[in-house]
C-alpha cells in the first residue's frame, strides 16, 4: 500500500519490458535463462526486475519452468454457431497440448474497451487468438502489441496474405459460389441474398461469391438485403422479399437467418421449395431437422479453431512456422428446402 492508502498494482512482465526498453519476449527469455540474450541486455532486464520489485506470479513461474501454457481467446460472441465452434476447436487442441484457455469477451468496439481487453490478455502471458468476424474483433487484432504471439481467425481475405499475417479462415467466397450455382442450376432466374454483417470490407467474401456465380450465369443481380446474425433478421428480410412474387430463390448468410426466412415464408403462404427455394450457410446442427430440412454449405469451424491453435502453438513452441491458410473445402449439402422454381400460373 502506498502513502495515499491505495494498493499498488504489482509490476507485470510487460512493465519490466517497458522499463528495460526490450520486448515482452526478451524478458521471457531472460526469465527462462535463454542463451540467445546478449549479456548487456540481460543485465538491463535484471536491473529493471530489481527496480520494479517484480515477483514471479503463476505465469512467470510457468515461464521459468519452461513455457507459459496459456492461450487467451478474444471474441465478441460466444454463442453464435461459428464463434462457438471455433472456441470448441481451440479448446480441444489446447487441452491435448496441455495448454489452458481463457476467454476475453469484447463487449464493445470502442477503442478504449478493446485496448483494455487486449491488455488483460497480454498480461495473462502465453498467446492470443482473436476471432475477428466483427468490428470489435478486427480492432482487437490490430491492437495486439508487436512481439506477442497472436493468431487471427478472419473473414476470407481479398487476396492471400503474406507470412507476416498469422491468420486462418474458411473459404466463404467458394461456399457462397457453390450454393448460388446450385440454386441457379435448378432453373431459378436469379438468387436473392440475405447477408450477415461483414467485419471489415464493403463487400464480404460471401457476397462476392454469390455475385460471381450470378455474373457467370448471366443472371440478374438483385440488391443484397443487409441483415443481422439471427433468425429475427432473416424473418424481417423475408417479409420484405415476399412482397415481390418474382422471388423464387433465397440464399442466406447463415443458417440462423434461414430459420427466420423459412418462418416468414410459412406465415405468408409461400411453399418451400414449391414456390421459393432457400439455402443457408454453415450447416449448423439444427439445419438437418427443420421442416423442410435446409440445403446449406458445410464449413468446418471446429477445424478452423484447431488450425488457429496449431498456428499459435508453433509460435509459442518456436517450432517451424506454419503458413497462414484457408481451412478445408466448403461442402454443399443438398436437402429438402431447394428445388426447381414454380412452372408457371
LUMRO-867604 format. One record per residue (C-alpha): residue in one letter; x, y, z. Coordinates in nm, 2 decimals. Layout:
A:X:Y:Z
...
END
This chain:
X:0.00:0.00:0.00
X:0.14:0.35:-0.09
X:0.11:0.67:0.11
X:-0.23:0.76:-0.04
X:-0.37:0.44:0.11
X:-0.42:0.27:-0.23
X:-0.28:-0.07:-0.31
X:-0.01:-0.05:-0.58
X:-0.06:-0.29:-0.88
X:0.22:-0.55:-0.88
X:0.47:-0.50:-1.16
X:0.39:-0.72:-1.47
X:0.63:-0.87:-1.71
X:0.53:-0.60:-1.96
X:0.62:-0.33:-1.71
X:0.97:-0.49:-1.69
X:0.99:-0.49:-2.07
X:0.90:-0.12:-2.09
X:1.15:-0.02:-1.82
X:1.43:-0.22:-1.99
X:1.34:-0.10:-2.34
X:1.30:-0.45:-2.47
X:1.02:-0.67:-2.60
X:0.80:-0.90:-2.39
X:0.97:-1.20:-2.54
X:1.31:-1.08:-2.44
X:1.21:-1.05:-2.08
X:1.06:-1.41:-2.11
X:1.39:-1.53:-2.24
X:1.58:-1.37:-1.96
X:1.35:-1.53:-1.70
X:1.39:-1.86:-1.88
X:1.77:-1.83:-1.89
X:1.77:-1.85:-2.27
X:2.13:-1.83:-2.40
X:2.04:-1.61:-2.70
X:2.01:-1.29:-2.49
X:2.32:-1.06:-2.50
X:2.48:-1.00:-2.17
X:2.42:-0.62:-2.17
X:2.05:-0.68:-2.24
X:2.03:-0.95:-1.97
X:2.18:-0.71:-1.72
X:1.94:-0.43:-1.82
X:1.63:-0.66:-1.78
X:1.76:-0.79:-1.44
X:1.81:-0.44:-1.32
X:1.45:-0.35:-1.42
X:1.32:-0.65:-1.24
X:1.50:-0.54:-0.92
X:1.40:-0.18:-0.95
X:1.03:-0.26:-1.00
X:1.02:-0.53:-0.74
X:0.89:-0.78:-0.99
X:0.78:-1.10:-0.84
X:0.70:-1.41:-1.04
X:0.33:-1.48:-1.05
X:0.19:-1.81:-1.18
X:0.26:-1.70:-1.53
X:0.62:-1.62:-1.46
X:0.67:-1.94:-1.27
X:0.55:-2.13:-1.57
X:0.79:-1.93:-1.79
X:1.08:-2.02:-1.55
X:1.00:-2.39:-1.57
X:0.97:-2.39:-1.95
X:0.68:-2.21:-2.12
X:0.36:-2.03:-2.04
X:0.10:-2.28:-2.14
X:-0.19:-2.03:-2.16
X:-0.40:-1.91:-2.45
X:-0.65:-1.63:-2.43
X:-0.92:-1.61:-2.70
X:-1.06:-1.26:-2.76
X:-1.41:-1.27:-2.91
X:-1.72:-1.05:-2.92
X:-1.95:-1.35:-2.92
X:-1.95:-1.70:-2.76
X:-2.30:-1.82:-2.86
X:-2.34:-1.80:-3.24
X:-2.26:-2.13:-3.41
X:-1.95:-2.02:-3.59
X:-1.79:-1.85:-3.29
X:-1.88:-2.13:-3.05
X:-1.75:-2.40:-3.28
X:-1.42:-2.21:-3.33
X:-1.39:-2.19:-2.95
X:-1.45:-2.56:-2.92
X:-1.17:-2.64:-3.17
X:-0.93:-2.42:-2.99
X:-1.01:-2.57:-2.65
X:-0.99:-2.93:-2.77
X:-0.65:-2.87:-2.93
X:-0.51:-2.67:-2.64
X:-0.62:-2.93:-2.39
X:-0.45:-3.20:-2.59
X:-0.13:-2.99:-2.58
X:-0.16:-2.92:-2.20
X:-0.25:-2.56:-2.26
X:-0.51:-2.37:-2.05
X:-0.76:-2.15:-2.24
X:-0.91:-1.82:-2.12
X:-1.18:-1.61:-2.29
X:-1.18:-1.24:-2.30
X:-1.52:-1.11:-2.42
X:-1.51:-0.79:-2.63
X:-1.82:-0.62:-2.50
X:-1.77:-0.30:-2.71
X:-1.59:-0.20:-3.03
X:-1.49:0.13:-2.87
X:-1.11:0.17:-2.88
X:-1.07:0.21:-2.50
X:-1.27:-0.10:-2.43
X:-1.08:-0.31:-2.69
X:-0.75:-0.18:-2.57
X:-0.83:-0.28:-2.21
X:-0.93:-0.63:-2.30
X:-0.62:-0.67:-2.52
X:-0.40:-0.56:-2.22
X:-0.56:-0.81:-1.99
X:-0.49:-1.08:-2.24
X:-0.13:-0.97:-2.28
X:-0.08:-0.96:-1.90
X:-0.20:-1.32:-1.88
X:0.10:-1.43:-2.07
X:0.11:-1.70:-2.33
X:-0.05:-1.64:-2.67
X:-0.37:-1.48:-2.81
X:-0.62:-1.59:-3.06
X:-0.86:-1.32:-3.19
X:-1.19:-1.41:-3.36
X:-1.21:-1.11:-3.60
X:-1.55:-1.16:-3.75
X:-1.68:-0.82:-3.63
X:-1.56:-0.46:-3.58
X:-1.45:-0.53:-3.22
X:-1.25:-0.84:-3.32
X:-1.08:-0.66:-3.61
X:-0.98:-0.37:-3.38
X:-0.85:-0.62:-3.12
X:-0.64:-0.80:-3.37
X:-0.49:-0.46:-3.48
X:-0.43:-0.36:-3.12
X:-0.22:-0.66:-3.01
X:0.13:-0.52:-2.93
X:0.41:-0.63:-3.15
X:0.61:-0.92:-3.02
X:0.32:-1.10:-2.86
X:0.23:-1.44:-3.02
X:-0.11:-1.39:-3.19
X:-0.33:-1.56:-3.45
X:-0.64:-1.41:-3.61
X:-0.94:-1.60:-3.72
X:-1.06:-1.37:-4.00
X:-1.30:-1.34:-4.29
X:-1.17:-1.47:-4.62
X:-0.90:-1.22:-4.72
X:-0.94:-1.03:-5.05
X:-0.61:-1.17:-5.15
X:-0.37:-1.42:-5.00
X:-0.18:-1.26:-4.71
X:0.19:-1.28:-4.66
X:0.37:-1.48:-4.38
X:0.36:-1.17:-4.16
X:-0.02:-1.21:-4.12
X:-0.08:-1.52:-3.89
X:-0.44:-1.58:-4.00
X:-0.67:-1.87:-4.07
X:-1.00:-1.86:-4.24
X:-1.27:-2.05:-4.43
X:-1.32:-2.01:-4.80
X:-1.65:-1.82:-4.77
X:-1.63:-1.70:-5.13
X:-1.62:-2.05:-5.27
X:-1.90:-2.16:-5.04
X:-2.14:-1.89:-5.15
X:-2.04:-1.95:-5.51
X:-2.13:-2.32:-5.47
X:-2.47:-2.25:-5.31
X:-2.57:-1.99:-5.57
X:-2.46:-2.22:-5.86
X:-2.68:-2.49:-5.71
X:-2.99:-2.28:-5.70
X:-2.93:-2.14:-6.05
X:-2.88:-2.50:-6.18
X:-3.23:-2.58:-6.06
X:-3.37:-2.33:-6.31
X:-3.41:-2.01:-6.10
X:-3.38:-1.69:-6.29
X:-3.17:-1.54:-6.01
X:-3.09:-1.58:-5.64
X:-3.17:-1.32:-5.38
X:-2.92:-1.28:-5.09
X:-2.98:-1.21:-4.73
X:-2.64:-1.10:-4.59
X:-2.49:-1.12:-4.25
X:-2.28:-0.82:-4.13
X:-1.92:-0.80:-4.27
X:-1.64:-0.72:-4.03
X:-1.42:-0.51:-4.24
X:-1.50:-0.47:-4.61
X:-1.77:-0.31:-4.80
X:-1.83:-0.64:-4.98
X:-1.79:-0.96:-4.79
X:-1.64:-1.28:-4.93
X:-1.98:-1.44:-4.92
X:-2.14:-1.16:-5.11
X:-1.85:-1.18:-5.37
X:-1.91:-1.55:-5.42
X:-2.28:-1.50:-5.47
X:-2.22:-1.22:-5.71
X:-1.96:-1.41:-5.91
X:-2.20:-1.71:-5.97
X:-2.47:-1.47:-6.09
X:-2.23:-1.29:-6.32
X:-2.10:-1.62:-6.48
X:-2.46:-1.74:-6.54
X:-2.57:-1.40:-6.69
X:-2.83:-1.38:-6.42
X:-2.98:-1.05:-6.29
X:-2.81:-0.93:-5.97
X:-3.07:-0.82:-5.71
X:-2.97:-0.58:-5.43
X:-2.85:-0.78:-5.13
X:-3.06:-0.74:-4.82
X:-2.83:-0.64:-4.53
X:-2.94:-0.82:-4.22
X:-2.81:-0.94:-3.88
X:-2.68:-1.27:-3.74
X:-3.00:-1.42:-3.61
X:-3.34:-1.55:-3.71
X:-3.52:-1.23:-3.64
X:-3.31:-1.06:-3.91
X:-3.39:-1.33:-4.16
X:-3.76:-1.31:-4.07
X:-3.77:-0.94:-4.14
X:-3.57:-0.97:-4.46
X:-3.80:-1.24:-4.60
X:-4.12:-1.04:-4.52
X:-3.96:-0.77:-4.74
X:-3.87:-1.01:-5.02
X:-4.20:-1.19:-5.03
X:-4.37:-0.87:-5.14
X:-4.22:-0.95:-5.48
X:-4.38:-1.26:-5.63
X:-4.09:-1.30:-5.87
X:-3.86:-1.40:-5.58
X:-3.81:-1.78:-5.62
X:-3.47:-1.84:-5.46
X:-3.31:-1.70:-5.14
X:-2.95:-1.76:-5.02
X:-2.90:-1.67:-4.65
X:-2.57:-1.56:-4.50
X:-2.60:-1.82:-4.22
X:-2.84:-2.10:-4.11
X:-2.99:-1.88:-3.83
X:-3.11:-1.63:-4.09
X:-3.25:-1.91:-4.30
X:-3.45:-2.02:-4.00
X:-3.62:-1.68:-3.99
X:-3.67:-1.68:-4.36
X:-3.85:-2.02:-4.35
X:-4.08:-1.89:-4.08
X:-4.17:-1.58:-4.28
X:-4.24:-1.78:-4.59
X:-4.47:-2.01:-4.39
X:-4.65:-1.71:-4.25
X:-4.71:-1.56:-4.59
X:-4.82:-1.88:-4.75
X:-4.52:-1.93:-4.98
X:-4.44:-2.30:-5.01
X:-4.08:-2.42:-4.97
X:-3.94:-2.54:-5.21
X:-4.26:-2.54:-5.43
X:-4.26:-2.16:-5.46
X:-3.94:-2.04:-5.31
X:-3.61:-2.23:-5.26
X:-3.40:-2.15:-4.95
X:-3.03:-2.22:-4.89
X:-2.83:-2.15:-4.58
X:-2.47:-2.13:-4.48
X:-2.26:-2.32:-4.21
X:-2.46:-2.64:-4.17
X:-2.54:-2.57:-3.81
X:-2.68:-2.88:-3.61
X:-3.04:-2.78:-3.64
X:-3.03:-2.74:-4.02
X:-3.10:-3.11:-4.09
X:-3.40:-3.12:-3.86
X:-3.60:-2.82:-3.99
X:-3.92:-2.87:-4.19
X:-3.82:-2.88:-4.47
X:-3.46:-2.97:-4.39
X:-3.23:-2.70:-4.50
X:-2.99:-2.70:-4.80
X:-2.67:-2.54:-4.68
X:-2.30:-2.52:-4.72
X:-2.09:-2.70:-4.46
X:-1.80:-2.51:-4.31
X:-1.56:-2.67:-4.06
X:-1.55:-2.41:-3.79
X:-1.42:-2.66:-3.53
X:-1.13:-2.74:-3.76
X:-1.07:-2.37:-3.80
X:-1.03:-2.34:-3.43
X:-0.79:-2.63:-3.43
X:-0.59:-2.47:-3.71
X:-0.58:-2.14:-3.52
X:-0.43:-2.31:-3.22
X:-0.18:-2.51:-3.43
X:-0.05:-2.19:-3.58
X:-0.02:-2.02:-3.24
X:0.13:-2.33:-3.08
X:0.41:-2.33:-3.34
X:0.49:-1.97:-3.25
X:0.48:-2.04:-2.88
X:0.70:-2.35:-2.90
X:0.93:-2.18:-3.15
X:0.89:-2.47:-3.39
X:0.88:-2.44:-3.77
X:0.64:-2.17:-3.88
X:0.30:-2.27:-4.03
X:0.19:-2.06:-4.32
X:-0.15:-1.88:-4.29
X:-0.41:-2.07:-4.49
X:-0.78:-2.14:-4.55
X:-0.91:-2.44:-4.37
X:-1.10:-2.72:-4.55
X:-1.31:-2.71:-4.87
X:-1.67:-2.60:-4.83
X:-1.92:-2.88:-4.89
X:-2.26:-2.82:-5.04
X:-2.53:-3.02:-4.85
X:-2.85:-3.05:-5.06
X:-3.16:-3.12:-4.86
X:-3.54:-3.06:-4.89
X:-3.55:-2.67:-4.90
X:-3.42:-2.63:-5.26
X:-3.59:-2.73:-5.58
X:-3.70:-2.61:-5.92
X:-3.89:-2.28:-5.95
X:-4.27:-2.30:-6.00
X:-4.36:-2.39:-6.36
X:-4.60:-2.10:-6.41
X:-4.96:-1.99:-6.34
END
